Each structure stands twice: as structure tokens, then as C-alpha cells.
Amino acid sequence: MKAAEITTGIRQLLPTVAREILSLLPTTDATAAADITILFTDIDGYTSMTERLGDRASQAMLRAHNHTVRQALAAHGGREVKHTGDGIMAFFSCAARAVECALAIQDAISAYNQRRKDREPLRVAVGLNTGSPIREDGDLYGTAVIIAARAVDFAAGGEVVVTDVVRQLAAGKGLAFEALPIVDLEGLTDTPALFLASRPVLLSGASSDDAL
């Protein structure tokens, strides 16, 4: 049976289930995806940390990172694309939920560090961008992905750095964004504006609804 016949058969199943199945199948042709928000995490200073702490201790930190990120992805509707060695690449259909996920990751990492104050802290950078990447063989490629990777490169441990398009798409969702200095991102001639994402600080007596 040809691949086209298999695909047609799947599409004739329950439409919602079919879309989910097809989204998981590897592609043999490069196809453009709809606009999605791409998230990268990166453990700050992982190579030097491994040299300093040794393989076992650094691997324990990596496992803590992986567990934390995957829990946050599951809670916020994100989907993991791949592990990058000292980070994770994922994507979201909603920019605001992607930012919320990134902030939840930082909250969880902070709590993890608080529980082990006598040890070296785990510091994770997060970068996000929204665009239309190329989907091929279960991975994502293209300019949108490169910019997201450059955003996480720019972020320090504990920070969530997003591009201007993410900021605009997440406007009005109770999030705060601080403009960062304009910098040249490696390999990009058209450098996007970058912002530091956070939750707004509420004044005494204000409710969370007031920040929306």
C-alpha cells in the first residue's frame, strides 16, 4: 500500500484523531508548518559545570532540568521536539502559553535550588520565537528556529528572553516584558528586538485581575 493511500485512510478516521496522528508521523518532504512558538532551554555553563562537579553530579543536574521542563511542557500544552544535549527544544500553538511555560520552568528551577541550598545552583536560560518553520522528519528547521536559538544564547541563566513577535502575540495576557539592548545576533543581518519576560509585580492590595 502506498504512503498516499495510508494517509487518505487515516484522514477518513475521526478527524481530530487523524490530525494528531499525522502530526506525529515523520515527513519525507520539507513542509512549512503554521505559525508556532518555538522554545529552547539551555543549562547555563553546563560544560564547565561538568568539569567542576564531575559526570555523576552534572548528569543529576541534567536529569533535574529534563524532568522540570517536561513537566512544564505537559502542563502548558507544549510538545517536545528533541533534546539538545544540555537543553530541550519544544513548540506551542499559543505564544502566551509558551511564555507562561517558560516562566513556570524558571519558578520550578528556583524551587529546586532552594531545596538544595548547600549545592551549586542549576541555572537555565530560556529563549522563544514565533514563526513558520520547516517541518521535516520530526524536526523543525529554518529562520524561526535559528532566531529562537539565538534568543536562548542571549539569555542568562534564570532569564526568559523572547522576540518582539512573541511579545506582541502574548499582549494582554498578564505578562510583563522589558526591552533589552539592541544587539547583533550571530548569523542574522536583520536582528529582531528582544525582551525579558516576567510576571508583573503587583502593588499591595492589587489582585491578579488588575494586571490583565
Backbone as numpy.savetxt, mean C-alpha at the origin, in Angstrom:
# Nx Ny Nz CAx CAy CAz Cx Cy Cz
-9.84 -27.96 -24.70 -10.69 -26.76 -24.70 -9.80 -25.51 -24.70
-10.14 -24.55 -25.55 -9.35 -23.34 -25.67 -9.59 -22.42 -24.49
-8.58 -21.54 -24.23 -8.68 -20.60 -23.12 -9.90 -19.70 -23.26
-10.20 -19.27 -24.50 -11.34 -18.39 -24.72 -12.64 -19.08 -24.35
-12.75 -20.40 -24.63 -13.96 -21.15 -24.28 -14.10 -21.29 -22.77
-12.97 -21.49 -22.09 -13.00 -21.58 -20.63 -13.48 -20.26 -20.03
-12.93 -19.15 -20.55 -13.33 -17.83 -20.04 -14.80 -17.58 -20.27
-15.31 -17.93 -21.45 -16.73 -17.74 -21.74 -17.59 -18.56 -20.78
-17.16 -19.78 -20.51 -17.91 -20.63 -19.59 -17.96 -20.05 -18.19
-16.82 -19.52 -17.74 -16.79 -18.91 -16.41 -17.72 -17.71 -16.34
-17.70 -16.89 -17.41 -18.54 -15.69 -17.42 -20.03 -16.03 -17.36
-20.39 -17.23 -17.77 -21.79 -17.62 -17.75 -22.23 -18.10 -16.37
-21.26 -18.22 -15.44 -21.61 -18.54 -14.07 -22.17 -17.29 -13.41
-22.33 -17.34 -12.10 -22.81 -16.16 -11.38 -21.88 -15.00 -11.69
-22.40 -13.88 -12.18 -21.54 -12.77 -12.62 -20.55 -12.30 -11.57
-20.98 -12.15 -10.34 -20.07 -11.65 -9.31 -18.94 -12.64 -9.06
-19.28 -13.91 -8.98 -18.26 -14.94 -8.77 -17.31 -14.98 -9.94
-17.84 -14.86 -11.15 -17.01 -14.91 -12.34 -15.98 -13.79 -12.35
-16.40 -12.60 -11.98 -15.46 -11.48 -11.97 -14.34 -11.73 -10.97
-14.69 -12.30 -9.81 -13.68 -12.59 -8.81 -12.68 -13.64 -9.30
-13.21 -14.68 -9.94 -12.34 -15.75 -10.46 -11.39 -15.19 -11.52
-11.93 -14.43 -12.46 -11.11 -13.90 -13.55 -10.05 -12.94 -13.05
-10.37 -12.22 -11.98 -9.38 -11.27 -11.46 -8.19 -11.98 -10.83
-8.37 -13.25 -10.45 -7.29 -14.00 -9.84 -6.47 -14.78 -10.85
-6.99 -14.97 -12.06 -6.29 -15.76 -13.06 -5.10 -14.98 -13.60
-3.95 -15.64 -13.80 -2.81 -14.95 -14.43 -3.14 -14.61 -15.86
-2.64 -13.49 -16.33 -2.89 -13.08 -17.71 -1.66 -13.35 -18.56
-1.88 -13.69 -19.81 -0.76 -13.90 -20.73 -0.52 -12.68 -21.59
-1.51 -11.81 -21.68 -1.35 -10.58 -22.44 -1.37 -9.40 -21.49
-0.57 -8.38 -21.81 -0.56 -7.18 -20.99 -1.87 -6.44 -21.16
-2.59 -6.26 -20.06 -3.87 -5.57 -20.12 -3.88 -4.44 -19.11
-4.48 -3.34 -19.48 -4.55 -2.19 -18.59 -5.65 -2.40 -17.56
-5.33 -2.17 -16.30 -6.32 -2.27 -15.24 -7.03 -0.94 -15.09
-8.20 -0.99 -14.45 -8.89 0.25 -14.12 -8.07 1.00 -13.07
-8.43 2.24 -12.81 -7.72 3.01 -11.79 -7.80 2.30 -10.45
-6.65 2.06 -9.86 -6.57 1.46 -8.54 -5.52 2.21 -7.74
-5.55 2.06 -6.43 -4.55 2.68 -5.58 -3.55 1.62 -5.16
-2.30 1.88 -5.47 -1.22 0.93 -5.22 -0.49 1.33 -3.94
-0.26 0.35 -3.08 0.40 0.58 -1.80 1.67 -0.27 -1.73
2.74 0.38 -1.30 3.99 -0.33 -1.01 4.35 -0.10 0.45
4.82 -1.15 1.12 5.45 -0.99 2.42 6.93 -1.33 2.27
7.73 -0.80 3.18 9.16 -1.07 3.15 9.70 -0.94 4.57
10.40 -1.97 5.05 11.01 -1.91 6.37 12.24 -1.00 6.29
12.22 0.05 7.07 13.29 1.04 7.04 14.60 0.43 7.54
15.64 0.53 6.72 16.96 0.06 7.13 17.06 -1.43 7.35
16.33 -2.21 6.56 16.28 -3.66 6.80 17.65 -4.33 6.63
18.40 -3.93 5.63 19.71 -4.56 5.40 20.65 -4.32 6.57
20.75 -3.07 7.01 21.64 -2.77 8.14 21.10 -3.40 9.43
19.78 -3.49 9.56 19.19 -4.13 10.74 19.56 -5.61 10.79
19.53 -6.27 9.62 19.90 -7.68 9.56 21.35 -7.87 9.96
22.20 -6.99 9.49 23.62 -7.09 9.84 23.83 -6.86 11.33
23.05 -5.94 11.90 23.20 -5.58 13.30 22.63 -6.64 14.24
21.42 -7.13 13.92 20.71 -8.02 14.82 20.91 -9.50 14.51
21.32 -9.79 13.29 21.46 -11.18 12.89 20.22 -11.67 12.17
20.34 -12.82 11.52 19.27 -13.34 10.67 18.00 -13.68 11.44
18.14 -14.33 12.58 16.95 -14.78 13.31 16.11 -13.61 13.80
16.76 -12.64 14.41 16.03 -11.49 14.95 15.41 -10.66 13.84
16.15 -10.45 12.76 15.60 -9.66 11.66 14.46 -10.40 10.96
14.54 -11.71 10.90 13.46 -12.49 10.30 12.20 -12.41 11.15
12.37 -12.37 12.47 11.23 -12.21 13.36 10.55 -10.85 13.13
11.36 -9.82 12.89 10.81 -8.49 12.59 10.07 -8.51 11.26
10.63 -9.22 10.28 9.97 -9.32 8.98 8.63 -10.04 9.11
8.59 -11.10 9.90 7.33 -11.82 10.11 6.30 -10.91 10.77
6.73 -10.10 11.73 5.81 -9.17 12.39 5.27 -8.17 11.38
6.13 -7.66 10.52 5.69 -6.75 9.46 4.66 -7.43 8.56
4.98 -8.64 8.09 4.08 -9.34 7.17 2.71 -9.56 7.80
2.70 -10.01 9.04 1.44 -10.28 9.74 0.62 -9.00 9.89
1.29 -7.94 10.30 0.60 -6.66 10.51 -0.01 -6.14 9.22
0.78 -6.14 8.15 0.29 -5.61 6.88 -0.86 -6.45 6.35
-0.74 -7.75 6.42 -1.78 -8.62 5.87 -3.08 -8.52 6.67
-2.98 -8.34 7.97 -4.19 -8.12 8.77 -4.87 -6.82 8.35
-4.08 -5.77 8.16 -4.65 -4.48 7.76 -5.27 -4.56 6.37
-4.63 -5.26 5.46 -5.18 -5.42 4.11 -6.54 -6.12 4.17
-6.63 -7.18 4.97 -7.87 -7.93 5.08 -8.99 -7.07 5.68
-8.63 -6.20 6.62 -9.63 -5.36 7.29 -10.10 -4.20 6.43
-9.31 -3.80 5.42 -9.63 -2.61 4.63 -9.88 -2.91 3.15
-10.02 -4.16 2.81 -10.36 -4.50 1.42 -9.20 -4.42 0.46
-7.98 -4.52 0.95 -6.82 -4.51 0.07 -6.46 -5.91 -0.39
-5.75 -5.98 -1.50 -5.33 -7.27 -2.04 -3.82 -7.27 -2.28
-3.15 -8.25 -1.69 -1.71 -8.35 -1.84 -1.35 -8.79 -3.26
-0.37 -8.12 -3.83 0.15 -8.50 -5.14 1.35 -9.41 -4.98
2.29 -8.99 -4.13 3.50 -9.78 -3.93 4.27 -9.26 -2.73
5.19 -10.12 -2.27 6.15 -9.73 -1.25 7.40 -9.26 -1.97
7.98 -8.16 -1.49 9.11 -7.56 -2.20 10.45 -7.82 -1.52
10.47 -8.69 -0.52 11.71 -8.99 0.19 11.72 -8.37 1.56
11.54 -7.04 1.63 11.42 -6.36 2.92 10.19 -5.45 2.92
9.20 -5.84 2.15 7.95 -5.07 2.09 6.89 -5.85 1.35
5.74 -5.23 1.20 4.61 -5.85 0.50 4.00 -4.83 -0.47
3.61 -5.31 -1.63 2.89 -4.51 -2.62 1.45 -4.98 -2.63
0.51 -4.03 -2.60 -0.91 -4.36 -2.60 -1.66 -3.30 -3.38
-2.97 -3.54 -3.60 -3.78 -2.53 -4.28 -5.18 -2.50 -3.70
-5.86 -1.38 -3.95 -7.21 -1.12 -3.46 -8.03 -0.51 -4.57
-9.34 -0.74 -4.52 -10.24 -0.08 -5.47 -10.64 1.31 -4.99
-10.37 1.61 -3.71 -10.76 2.89 -3.11 -9.54 3.55 -2.49
-9.26 4.78 -2.90 -8.08 5.49 -2.40 -8.17 5.77 -0.90
-9.34 6.19 -0.43 -9.49 6.51 0.99 -9.24 5.28 1.86
-9.75 4.13 1.43 -9.53 2.91 2.21 -8.06 2.51 2.19
-7.38 2.80 1.09 -5.94 2.51 1.02 -5.18 3.36 2.05
-5.53 4.64 2.14 -4.87 5.52 3.11 -5.20 5.07 4.53
-6.47 4.74 4.78 -6.86 4.25 6.11 -6.07 2.99 6.47
-5.89 2.12 5.50 -5.12 0.90 5.73 -3.68 1.24 6.09
-3.08 2.16 5.35 -1.70 2.56 5.61 -1.55 3.12 7.03
-2.50 3.94 7.45 -2.45 4.51 8.80 -2.67 3.43 9.85
-3.54 2.45 9.55 -3.76 1.34 10.47 -2.49 0.50 10.62
-1.75 0.34 9.54 -0.48 -0.37 9.60 0.47 0.34 10.55
0.55 1.66 10.42 1.46 2.41 11.29 1.01 2.34 12.75
-0.30 2.37 12.99 -0.81 2.25 14.36 -0.42 0.90 14.96
-0.58 -0.15 14.17 -0.27 -1.50 14.65 1.22 -1.69 14.87
2.04 -1.12 14.00 3.49 -1.20 14.18 3.91 -0.46 15.44
3.28 0.71 15.68 3.57 1.48 16.89 3.22 0.67 18.15
2.07 0.00 18.12 1.66 -0.83 19.25 2.63 -2.00 19.45
3.08 -2.58 18.35 4.06 -3.66 18.41 5.35 -3.18 19.08
5.81 -2.00 18.72 7.03 -1.46 19.32 6.84 -1.15 20.79
5.65 -0.69 21.18 5.37 -0.39 22.58 5.45 -1.64 23.44
5.05 -2.77 22.86 5.06 -4.02 23.63 6.48 -4.56 23.83
7.43 -4.04 23.08 8.81 -4.53 23.16 9.78 -3.36 23.24
9.55 -2.52 24.24 10.31 -1.28 24.37 11.81 -1.51 24.55
12.16 -2.66 25.08 13.57 -2.93 25.35 14.33 -3.41 24.13
13.64 -3.51 22.98 14.29 -4.01 21.76 14.26 -2.94 20.67
15.03 -3.18 19.64 15.08 -2.23 18.53 13.70 -2.13 17.88
13.22 -0.90 17.63 11.88 -0.75 17.04 11.84 -1.15 15.57
10.69 -1.62 15.17 10.41 -1.89 13.76 9.86 -0.62 13.14
10.49 -0.15 12.09 10.05 1.08 11.43 9.70 0.76 9.99
8.47 1.12 9.60 7.95 0.78 8.28 7.52 2.05 7.54
7.95 2.20 6.32 7.51 3.30 5.45 6.41 2.78 4.54
5.45 3.66 4.21 4.35 3.29 3.31 4.20 4.38 2.25
4.06 3.97 1.01 3.84 4.91 -0.09 2.66 4.48 -0.95
1.89 5.45 -1.44 0.70 5.15 -2.24 0.59 6.05 -3.45
0.06 5.48 -4.53 -0.27 6.24 -5.74 -1.47 5.59 -6.41
-2.24 6.39 -7.13 -3.39 5.89 -7.87 -3.15 6.07 -9.36
-3.50 5.05 -10.13 -3.34 5.11 -11.57 -3.86 3.86 -12.23
-3.55 3.71 -13.50 -4.01 2.56 -14.29 -2.80 1.73 -14.71
-2.37 0.79 -13.88 -1.20 0.00 -14.21 -1.50 -1.08 -15.25
-0.47 -1.70 -15.73 -0.59 -2.85 -16.61 -0.65 -4.11 -15.75
-1.63 -4.96 -15.99 -1.76 -6.23 -15.26 -1.26 -7.35 -16.16
-0.27 -8.08 -15.67 0.30 -9.17 -16.46 0.81 -10.27 -15.53
0.33 -11.49 -15.77 0.78 -12.66 -15.00 0.70 -12.44 -13.50
-0.40 -11.86 -13.05 -0.63 -11.69 -11.63 0.14 -10.57 -10.97
0.84 -9.76 -11.77 1.61 -8.65 -11.22 1.13 -7.35 -11.85
1.61 -6.22 -11.33 1.26 -4.90 -11.84 2.52 -4.18 -12.28
2.40 -3.47 -13.41 3.55 -2.78 -13.99 3.13 -1.39 -14.48
4.12 -0.57 -14.80 3.84 0.71 -15.43 4.14 1.90 -14.54
3.86 3.07 -15.10 4.20 4.33 -14.43 3.53 4.46 -13.07
2.27 4.05 -12.96 1.55 4.18 -11.68 2.27 3.41 -10.58
2.80 2.25 -10.93 3.51 1.42 -9.96 4.86 2.05 -9.60
5.56 2.55 -10.61 6.85 3.18 -10.37 6.71 4.37 -9.43
5.68 5.18 -9.64 5.48 6.36 -8.78 5.17 5.93 -7.35
4.36 4.89 -7.18 4.06 4.39 -5.83 5.34 3.91 -5.15
6.21 3.24 -5.91 7.48 2.77 -5.36 8.38 3.93 -4.98
8.36 4.99 -5.78 9.17 6.17 -5.45 8.62 6.88 -4.20
7.30 6.83 -4.03 6.69 7.45 -2.84 7.15 6.74 -1.57
7.20 5.42 -1.60 7.66 4.70 -0.40 9.16 4.90 -0.19
9.91 5.07 -1.26 11.34 5.37 -1.13 11.54 6.71 -0.42
10.65 7.66 -0.68 10.77 9.00 -0.10 10.34 8.99 1.37
9.43 8.10 1.73 8.88 8.07 3.09 9.92 7.57 4.09
9.89 8.15 5.27 10.71 7.65 6.38 9.92 6.59 7.14
10.62 5.84 7.98 9.93 4.86 8.80 8.88 5.52 9.68
7.68 4.97 9.70 6.59 5.55 10.47 5.71 6.50 9.69
6.09 6.81 8.44 5.34 7.77 7.63 4.51 7.08 6.56
3.44 7.78 6.15 2.62 7.39 5.01 2.68 8.54 4.01
3.30 8.30 2.86 3.46 9.34 1.84 2.58 8.97 0.64
1.78 9.93 0.19 0.85 9.70 -0.92 1.06 10.76 -2.00
0.66 10.43 -3.21 0.72 11.40 -4.29 -0.52 12.30 -4.25
-0.47 13.38 -5.03 -1.58 14.34 -5.03 -2.88 13.70 -5.51
-2.81 12.78 -6.45 -4.04 12.16 -6.94 -4.71 11.35 -5.83
-3.93 10.70 -4.98 -4.49 9.98 -3.83 -5.15 10.96 -2.88
-4.45 12.06 -2.61 -5.01 13.08 -1.72 -6.35 13.59 -2.22
-6.44 13.87 -3.51 -7.69 14.40 -4.05 -8.82 13.37 -3.98
-8.49 12.12 -4.28 -9.52 11.08 -4.25 -10.00 10.77 -2.84
-9.14 11.02 -1.85 -9.49 10.74 -0.46 -10.03 11.97 0.27
-10.22 13.05 -0.46 -10.72 14.29 0.17 -12.09 14.07 0.79
-12.33 14.69 1.92 -13.62 14.62 2.58 -13.87 13.34 3.35
-12.81 12.55 3.57 -12.97 11.26 4.26 -12.34 11.26 5.65
-12.18 12.45 6.22 -11.66 12.52 7.58 -10.17 12.26 7.69
-9.42 12.56 6.64 -7.97 12.36 6.64 -7.27 13.71 6.49
-6.05 13.78 6.96 -5.28 15.02 6.86 -4.06 14.79 5.98
-3.70 15.83 5.22 -2.56 15.72 4.30 -1.70 16.98 4.40
-0.42 16.78 4.58 0.54 17.88 4.68 1.47 17.84 3.47
1.53 18.94 2.74 2.38 19.00 1.56 3.85 18.85 1.94
4.55 18.05 1.16 5.99 17.85 1.37 6.77 18.68 0.36
8.02 18.96 0.65 8.84 19.74 -0.29 8.92 19.04 -1.66
8.92 19.83 -2.70 9.04 19.27 -4.05 10.44 18.70 -4.23
10.48 17.44 -4.65 11.77 16.79 -4.86 11.73 16.05 -6.20
12.91 15.79 -6.74 13.01 14.98 -7.95 13.01 13.52 -7.54
12.07 12.75 -8.08 12.02 11.33 -7.80 12.80 10.59 -8.88
13.60 9.65 -8.46 14.51 8.95 -9.37 13.79 8.38 -10.59
14.29 8.74 -11.78 13.77 8.19 -13.02 12.53 8.89 -13.56
12.03 9.90 -12.87 10.80 10.57 -13.30 11.11 12.01 -13.68
10.70 12.40 -14.88 10.88 13.79 -15.31 9.71 14.66 -14.86
8.52 14.06 -14.76 7.33 14.79 -14.29 7.06 14.36 -12.86
7.63 15.09 -11.92 7.56 14.70 -10.52 6.21 15.07 -9.90
5.47 14.10 -9.35 4.19 14.42 -8.72 4.39 15.06 -7.35
3.44 15.86 -6.94 3.47 16.42 -5.59 3.20 15.30 -4.59
3.92 15.35 -3.47 3.77 14.33 -2.44 3.23 14.94 -1.15
2.48 14.12 -0.41 1.86 14.58 0.83 2.04 13.54 1.92
2.19 14.04 3.15 2.25 13.18 4.32 0.84 12.99 4.85
0.37 11.75 4.89 -1.00 11.47 5.32 -1.03 11.19 6.82
-2.12 11.61 7.44 -2.31 11.37 8.87 -3.79 11.51 9.19
-4.12 11.25 10.43 -5.48 11.54 10.89 -5.47 12.92 11.51
-6.53 13.71 11.31 -6.54 15.06 11.87 -6.54 15.04 13.39
-5.85 15.98 13.97 -5.83 16.13 15.42 -7.09 16.87 15.83
-7.89 16.23 16.68 -9.15 16.84 17.10 -8.93 17.76 18.29
-9.58 18.91 18.27 -9.53 19.82 19.40 -10.34 19.25 20.55
-10.04 19.68 21.74 -10.76 19.21 22.92 -12.25 19.49 22.78
-13.07 18.46 22.97 -14.51 18.61 22.87 -15.06 18.36 21.50
-14.19 18.23 20.50 -14.66 17.96 19.14 -14.90 16.47 18.95
-15.83 16.13 18.10 -16.10 14.74 17.80 -15.46 14.38 16.47
-15.33 13.07 16.20 -14.74 12.65 14.94 -15.55 13.13 13.74
-16.88 13.31 13.94 -17.73 13.78 12.86 -17.35 15.18 12.42
-16.80 15.98 13.38 -16.44 17.35 13.05 -15.27 17.42 12.07
-14.49 16.32 12.00 -13.33 16.31 11.13 -13.68 15.88 9.71
-14.88 15.40 9.50 -15.28 14.91 8.17 -15.64 16.06 7.25
